[in-house]
Amino acid sequence: MWAAQSDSLDEPAATPTVVTTASSTPPKLRATFSSYYYSFEGRRAAITNLYEFGKITSRLDFFNMNYALPNNWSLNLLLQHYDSYIETRFPFIKDDPTLDHSNDRIEGLSDSYLTVVAPITMSFPIMVTADFGVSIPTGSIAVKSHLPKFETVNLAYNAQLGSGTYDALAGFTVLYIKTQYQLGSRFLANIRTGRNSFDYRLGNQYRLDGWFDYNLPHGFTPRLVGYYRFKDAIVGFDRTRGRLPGDNYFYHKQANWDISLALRYTKQVPSTSLAFNGEVGVPIAQNTINVDHSFVKTLFYVNLGLNAAF
């Protein structure tokens, strides 16, 4: 019932973003579907001996619609779907094989993002945009434990699909685009507002992404991608859980970072705006900072995507 205290349900290292580009006849509508598969493994148990992780897999699906507005502004809608499997062990439980571990699958729609993207500088090769909007609580916060005697208790906070609150979003993206390569960086803040129906509020989240892409012939692009993410502590507590000892993790600030090498392949369908892409990435450095000193290692990720303009 303390499952998913890792960050395995969060967005990927290369969060999909839509970039508004200047053009004489730009398409009005752009649609992107992107699916990430992540493989994780627990490498460092909590110093409290309350929990440790085994195998973790996550599939994260993103559907993005971007509608062009006058003067290079745009309206953006991002839908997110998660499907994760998490093995958690509880070393402090010695005499009950029905409660000493939990294998949980969490699947469903997460919170949705509705944002407006505003151009700051659209002078090639430098492009800078700002975005602001709202996170809509479309994800469930009532995913239950399946452990005996705990079927009415919600799973841990990171095992829930949403926040249960309407939250403010603010982002800033900088791109430097050349024919042979691209440098990019993006900052996103998710500011929580109020408490949800279970009487708690998730902590604010701040994330900085960066990437370097180098274009090769035949659609191949080697990439260096990375991110740093910081989460504030939760305020209040889920009334179905109370103040469980294993939840101490969430009542302290958390941070994690990752640098990965990746290879992307992109194929444009001739005479159409349709493009397919695939990507495989492997971390070369990563770590987490949390009160429990627990660590879940990302082993690799795979991404498949489809883009179209209308």
Order of alpha helices (4+ residues) and beta strands (2+ residues): beta-beta-beta-beta-beta-beta-beta-beta-beta-beta-beta-beta-beta-beta-beta
